[in-house]
Amino acid sequence: MHCKHRIRILQGSTEGIVSRNHSDVARVAEWVAGTDLEVPLRTVISLENEAAKIAHALGMAKKALAKCFLD
C-alpha cells in the first residue's frame, strides 16, 4: 500500500511533516505533473474523498435508523 505521508507530500500538503523543509514540499508536488504517477494519484485522492463522503452519509443513515428504533 501507500504511505499517507508520502501521498500528502505529493499532493503538496505539509501536514505531519516534522522537518524544517516545508518549502520543498511544493517543489516535490510539482514533480508529479506529467509522470505516470499523476493519474493514479489523482484517482486515489478522488476515491478517498468520495469514501469520506460515503462514510459520513452512512453514519447519518445509521443515526436515523437508530432514532427510528427508539420511537
The first five atom37 places (N, CA, C, CB, O) and aatype in JSON, in Angstrom:
{
  "aatype": [12, 8, 4, 11, 8, 1, 9, 1, 9, 10, 5, 7, 15, 16, 6, 7, 9, 19, 15, 1, 2, 8, 15, 3, 19, 0, 1, 19, 0, 6, 17, 19, 0, 7, 16, 3, 10, 6, 19, 14, 10, 1, 16, 19, 9, 15, 10, 6, 2, 6, 0, 0, 11, 9, 0, 8, 0, 10, 7, 12, 0, 11, 11, 0, 10, 0, 11, 4, 13, 10, 3],
  "atom_mask": [
    [1, 1, 1, 1, 1],
    [1, 1, 1, 1, 1],
    [1, 1, 1, 1, 1],
    [1, 1, 1, 1, 1],
    [1, 1, 1, 1, 1],
    [1, 1, 1, 1, 1],
    [1, 1, 1, 1, 1],
    [1, 1, 1, 1, 1],
    [1, 1, 1, 1, 1],
    [1, 1, 1, 1, 1],
    [1, 1, 1, 1, 1],
    [1, 1, 1, 0, 1],
    [1, 1, 1, 1, 1],
    [1, 1, 1, 1, 1],
    [1, 1, 1, 1, 1],
    [1, 1, 1, 0, 1],
    [1, 1, 1, 1, 1],
    [1, 1, 1, 1, 1],
    [1, 1, 1, 1, 1],
    [1, 1, 1, 1, 1],
    [1, 1, 1, 1, 1],
    [1, 1, 1, 1, 1],
    [1, 1, 1, 1, 1],
    [1, 1, 1, 1, 1],
    [1, 1, 1, 1, 1],
    [1, 1, 1, 1, 1],
    [1, 1, 1, 1, 1],
    [1, 1, 1, 1, 1],
    [1, 1, 1, 1, 1],
    [1, 1, 1, 1, 1],
    [1, 1, 1, 1, 1],
    [1, 1, 1, 1, 1],
    [1, 1, 1, 1, 1],
    [1, 1, 1, 0, 1],
    [1, 1, 1, 1, 1],
    [1, 1, 1, 1, 1],
    [1, 1, 1, 1, 1],
    [1, 1, 1, 1, 1],
    [1, 1, 1, 1, 1],
    [1, 1, 1, 1, 1],
    [1, 1, 1, 1, 1],
    [1, 1, 1, 1, 1],
    [1, 1, 1, 1, 1],
    [1, 1, 1, 1, 1],
    [1, 1, 1, 1, 1],
    [1, 1, 1, 1, 1],
    [1, 1, 1, 1, 1],
    [1, 1, 1, 1, 1],
    [1, 1, 1, 1, 1],
    [1, 1, 1, 1, 1],
    [1, 1, 1, 1, 1],
    [1, 1, 1, 1, 1],
    [1, 1, 1, 1, 1],
    [1, 1, 1, 1, 1],
    [1, 1, 1, 1, 1],
    [1, 1, 1, 1, 1],
    [1, 1, 1, 1, 1],
    [1, 1, 1, 1, 1],
    [1, 1, 1, 0, 1],
    [1, 1, 1, 1, 1],
    [1, 1, 1, 1, 1],
    [1, 1, 1, 1, 1],
    [1, 1, 1, 1, 1],
    [1, 1, 1, 1, 1],
    [1, 1, 1, 1, 1],
    [1, 1, 1, 1, 1],
    [1, 1, 1, 1, 1],
    [1, 1, 1, 1, 1],
    [1, 1, 1, 1, 1],
    [1, 1, 1, 1, 1],
    [1, 1, 1, 1, 1]
  ],
  "atom_positions": [
    [[0.84, -1.19, 0.0], [0.0, 0.0, 0.0], [0.88, 1.25, 0.0], [-0.96, 0.0, 1.23], [2.11, 1.17, -0.08]],
    [[0.24, 2.37, 0.09], [0.96, 3.63, 0.05], [1.06, 4.24, 1.45], [0.29, 4.62, -0.9], [0.26, 3.93, 2.33]],
    [[2.03, 5.07, 1.63], [2.23, 5.78, 2.89], [1.47, 7.09, 2.83], [3.74, 6.02, 3.17], [1.65, 7.87, 1.89]],
    [[0.64, 7.34, 3.82], [-0.16, 8.57, 3.83], [0.71, 9.82, 3.79], [-1.05, 8.61, 5.07], [0.35, 10.81, 3.16]],
    [[1.85, 9.78, 4.47], [2.73, 10.94, 4.48], [3.27, 11.23, 3.09], [3.89, 10.73, 5.46], [3.35, 12.39, 2.68]],
    [[3.63, 10.2, 2.36], [4.16, 10.39, 1.01], [3.08, 10.95, 0.1], [4.7, 9.07, 0.44], [3.33, 11.84, -0.71]],
    [[1.88, 10.42, 0.23], [0.76, 10.91, -0.59], [0.52, 12.38, -0.29], [-0.52, 10.08, -0.33], [0.31, 13.17, -1.21]],
    [[0.54, 12.76, 0.98], [0.34, 14.17, 1.34], [1.4, 15.05, 0.72], [0.34, 14.33, 2.87], [1.1, 16.13, 0.21]],
    [[2.64, 14.61, 0.77], [3.73, 15.4, 0.18], [3.51, 15.54, -1.32], [5.1, 14.74, 0.47], [3.67, 16.63, -1.87]],
    [[3.14, 14.45, -1.98], [2.91, 14.51, -3.43], [1.74, 15.41, -3.77], [2.67, 13.12, -3.98], [1.66, 15.92, -4.89]],
    [[0.82, 15.59, -2.82], [-0.31, 16.5, -3.0], [0.08, 17.95, -2.7], [-1.48, 16.07, -2.1], [-0.66, 18.88, -3.04]],
    [[1.22, 18.14, -2.08], [1.65, 19.48, -1.71], [1.29, 19.84, -0.28], [0.0, 0.0, 0.0], [1.41, 21.0, 0.11]],
    [[0.85, 18.88, 0.51], [0.46, 19.13, 1.9], [1.66, 18.95, 2.82], [-0.69, 18.18, 2.32], [2.44, 18.01, 2.66]],
    [[1.8, 19.85, 3.78], [2.88, 19.75, 4.76], [2.39, 19.12, 6.07], [3.47, 21.12, 5.04], [3.14, 19.05, 7.04]],
    [[1.15, 18.67, 6.1], [0.58, 18.06, 7.31], [1.41, 16.85, 7.72], [-0.9, 17.66, 7.08], [1.67, 15.96, 6.91]],
    [[1.81, 16.82, 8.97], [2.55, 15.69, 9.51], [4.04, 15.72, 9.26], [0.0, 0.0, 0.0], [4.76, 14.82, 9.71]],
    [[4.54, 16.72, 8.58], [5.98, 16.81, 8.31], [6.66, 17.42, 9.53], [6.27, 17.65, 7.02], [6.25, 18.48, 10.02]],
    [[7.69, 16.76, 10.0], [8.38, 17.24, 11.19], [9.69, 17.95, 10.86], [8.65, 16.09, 12.12], [10.27, 18.6, 11.73]],
    [[10.15, 17.84, 9.63], [11.39, 18.52, 9.26], [11.11, 19.99, 8.98], [12.03, 17.85, 8.02], [9.96, 20.43, 8.94]],
    [[12.17, 20.74, 8.78], [12.03, 22.18, 8.56], [11.96, 22.57, 7.09], [13.18, 22.9, 9.21], [11.92, 23.75, 6.77]],
    [[11.95, 21.61, 6.21], [11.99, 21.93, 4.78], [10.59, 21.92, 4.15], [12.91, 20.94, 4.05], [10.39, 21.33, 3.09]],
    [[9.65, 22.56, 4.8], [8.28, 22.63, 4.27], [8.23, 23.28, 2.89], [7.4, 23.41, 5.23], [7.37, 22.94, 2.08]],
    [[9.13, 24.19, 2.63], [9.13, 24.87, 1.33], [9.45, 23.92, 0.18], [10.12, 26.02, 1.34], [9.09, 24.2, -0.97]],
    [[10.11, 22.81, 0.46], [10.44, 21.84, -0.58], [9.23, 21.01, -1.01], [11.54, 20.93, -0.09], [9.25, 20.4, -2.08]],
    [[8.2, 20.97, -0.19], [7.03, 20.14, -0.49], [6.37, 20.59, -1.79], [6.02, 20.2, 0.66], [6.01, 19.75, -2.61]],
    [[6.21, 21.87, -1.98], [5.6, 22.38, -3.21], [6.4, 21.95, -4.43], [5.47, 23.91, -3.15], [5.84, 21.6, -5.47]],
    [[7.7, 21.99, -4.31], [8.57, 21.58, -5.42], [8.39, 20.1, -5.73], [10.06, 21.88, -5.09], [8.29, 19.72, -6.9]],
    [[8.33, 19.28, -4.7], [8.14, 17.84, -4.9], [6.78, 17.57, -5.56], [8.24, 17.08, -3.55], [6.68, 16.74, -6.46]],
    [[5.75, 18.27, -5.11], [4.42, 18.1, -5.68], [4.41, 18.45, -7.17], [3.4, 18.97, -4.93], [3.67, 17.84, -7.95]],
    [[5.21, 19.42, -7.57], [5.31, 19.8, -8.98], [5.92, 18.7, -9.84], [6.13, 21.07, -9.13], [5.63, 18.6, -11.03]],
    [[6.75, 17.87, -9.25], [7.4, 16.8, -9.99], [6.4, 15.77, -10.52], [8.43, 16.11, -9.1], [6.69, 15.08, -11.5]],
    [[5.25, 15.66, -9.9], [4.26, 14.64, -10.26], [3.64, 14.92, -11.63], [3.16, 14.57, -9.2], [3.34, 13.99, -12.38]],
    [[3.46, 16.18, -11.96], [2.8, 16.55, -13.21], [3.5, 15.93, -14.42], [2.76, 18.07, -13.36], [4.71, 16.06, -14.6]],
    [[2.71, 15.26, -15.25], [3.22, 14.68, -16.47], [3.89, 13.32, -16.32], [0.0, 0.0, 0.0], [4.4, 12.77, -17.29]],
    [[3.9, 12.78, -15.1], [4.52, 11.46, -14.89], [3.46, 10.38, -14.86], [5.33, 11.45, -13.57], [2.26, 10.66, -14.87]],
    [[3.91, 9.14, -14.83], [2.99, 8.0, -14.72], [2.26, 8.0, -13.38], [3.76, 6.69, -14.9], [1.26, 7.31, -13.22]],
    [[2.75, 8.74, -12.44], [2.17, 8.81, -11.1], [0.95, 9.74, -11.04], [3.21, 9.28, -10.12], [0.09, 9.56, -10.17]],
    [[0.88, 10.7, -11.92], [-0.14, 11.75, -11.83], [-1.57, 11.21, -11.84], [0.03, 12.73, -12.97], [-2.35, 11.52, -10.94]],
    [[-1.94, 10.42, -12.82], [-3.33, 9.94, -12.94], [-3.7, 9.0, -11.79], [-3.53, 9.23, -14.27], [-4.75, 9.19, -11.18]],
    [[-2.88, 7.99, -11.46], [-3.25, 7.14, -10.33], [-3.35, 7.9, -9.01], [-2.26, 6.01, -10.18], [-4.21, 7.61, -8.19]],
    [[-2.47, 8.88, -8.82], [-2.51, 9.68, -7.6], [-3.81, 10.47, -7.53], [-1.31, 10.63, -7.53], [-4.45, 10.5, -6.48]],
    [[-4.2, 11.1, -8.62], [-5.45, 11.85, -8.65], [-6.65, 10.92, -8.42], [-5.6, 12.58, -9.99], [-7.61, 11.3, -7.76]],
    [[-6.57, 9.72, -8.96], [-7.65, 8.74, -8.76], [-7.77, 8.35, -7.3], [-7.41, 7.5, -9.63], [-8.87, 8.3, -6.75]],
    [[-6.65, 8.07, -6.67], [-6.65, 7.7, -5.25], [-7.23, 8.85, -4.41], [-5.21, 7.36, -4.77], [-8.06, 8.62, -3.53]],
    [[-6.78, 10.06, -4.68], [-7.26, 11.21, -3.93], [-8.77, 11.38, -4.11], [-6.53, 12.49, -4.37], [-9.49, 11.61, -3.14]],
    [[-9.23, 11.26, -5.33], [-10.66, 11.4, -5.62], [-11.48, 10.33, -4.91], [-10.9, 11.33, -7.13], [-12.51, 10.63, -4.31]],
    [[-11.02, 9.1, -4.98], [-11.74, 8.0, -4.34], [-11.72, 8.11, -2.81], [-11.15, 6.66, -4.77], [-12.7, 7.76, -2.15]],
    [[-10.61, 8.58, -2.25], [-10.55, 8.79, -0.8], [-11.54, 9.86, -0.38], [-9.14, 9.19, -0.36], [-12.2, 9.72, 0.66]],
    [[-11.66, 10.92, -1.16], [-12.65, 11.97, -0.86], [-14.06, 11.42, -0.95], [-12.49, 13.16, -1.82], [-14.9, 11.71, -0.1]],
    [[-14.33, 10.62, -1.98], [-15.64, 10.01, -2.15], [-15.94, 9.05, -1.0], [-15.72, 9.26, -3.5], [-17.06, 9.02, -0.49]],
    [[-14.94, 8.28, -0.58], [-15.12, 7.34, 0.53], [-15.46, 8.09, 1.82], [-13.86, 6.49, 0.72], [-16.28, 7.62, 2.61]],
    [[-14.82, 9.23, 2.05], [-15.11, 10.02, 3.24], [-16.55, 10.53, 3.22], [-14.13, 11.2, 3.35], [-17.23, 10.53, 4.25]],
    [[-17.01, 10.96, 2.06], [-18.4, 11.43, 1.93], [-19.38, 10.28, 2.18], [-18.63, 12.04, 0.53], [-20.39, 10.46, 2.85]],
    [[-19.06, 9.11, 1.63], [-19.92, 7.95, 1.83], [-19.94, 7.54, 3.3], [-19.45, 6.77, 0.95], [-21.0, 7.21, 3.84]],
    [[-18.78, 7.55, 3.94], [-18.71, 7.2, 5.36], [-19.56, 8.15, 6.19], [-17.25, 7.22, 5.85], [-20.24, 7.72, 7.13]],
    [[-19.52, 9.43, 5.86], [-20.33, 10.41, 6.58], [-21.83, 10.14, 6.34], [-19.97, 11.85, 6.12], [-22.61, 10.14, 7.29]],
    [[-22.2, 9.91, 5.1], [-23.61, 9.63, 4.77], [-24.08, 8.35, 5.46], [-23.8, 9.51, 3.24], [-25.21, 8.28, 5.94]],
    [[-23.23, 7.34, 5.51], [-23.58, 6.1, 6.17], [-23.79, 6.32, 7.67], [-22.49, 5.04, 5.95], [-24.74, 5.79, 8.25]],
    [[-22.93, 7.1, 8.27], [-23.08, 7.43, 9.69], [-24.4, 8.14, 9.96], [0.0, 0.0, 0.0], [-25.08, 7.84, 10.94]],
    [[-24.76, 9.08, 9.1], [-26.02, 9.8, 9.27], [-27.21, 8.85, 9.1], [-26.11, 10.96, 8.25], [-28.18, 8.95, 9.84]],
    [[-27.14, 7.95, 8.14], [-28.21, 6.99, 7.9], [-28.37, 6.06, 9.1], [-27.94, 6.18, 6.62], [-29.49, 5.72, 9.48]],
    [[-27.25, 5.64, 9.67], [-27.31, 4.76, 10.85], [-27.93, 5.48, 12.04], [-25.9, 4.26, 11.21], [-28.69, 4.88, 12.8]],
    [[-27.63, 6.76, 12.2], [-28.24, 7.54, 13.28], [-29.74, 7.66, 13.07], [-27.61, 8.94, 13.36], [-30.51, 7.54, 14.02]],
    [[-30.14, 7.88, 11.83], [-31.58, 7.98, 11.53], [-32.26, 6.65, 11.79], [-31.8, 8.42, 10.06], [-33.38, 6.62, 12.3]],
    [[-31.62, 5.56, 11.45], [-32.18, 4.23, 11.7], [-32.3, 3.97, 13.18], [-31.31, 3.16, 11.04], [-33.32, 3.45, 13.64]],
    [[-31.27, 4.32, 13.93], [-31.29, 4.13, 15.39], [-32.41, 4.95, 16.01], [-29.94, 4.53, 16.01], [-33.08, 4.49, 16.95]],
    [[-32.63, 6.15, 15.5], [-33.71, 7.0, 16.03], [-35.06, 6.33, 15.78], [-33.67, 8.42, 15.36], [-35.94, 6.39, 16.64]],
    [[-35.23, 5.71, 14.63], [-36.48, 5.0, 14.34], [-36.72, 3.87, 15.32], [-36.46, 4.45, 12.91], [-37.86, 3.62, 15.71]],
    [[-35.66, 3.18, 15.71], [-35.81, 2.08, 16.67], [-36.25, 2.6, 18.05], [-34.49, 1.31, 16.8], [-36.93, 1.89, 18.79]],
    [[-35.86, 3.82, 18.38], [-36.23, 4.39, 19.67], [-37.64, 4.95, 19.7], [-35.25, 5.46, 20.04], [-38.22, 5.11, 20.78]],
    [[-38.19, 5.24, 18.56], [-39.55, 5.81, 18.51], [-40.6, 4.76, 18.8], [-39.83, 6.43, 17.15], [-41.79, 5.06, 18.8]]
  ]
}
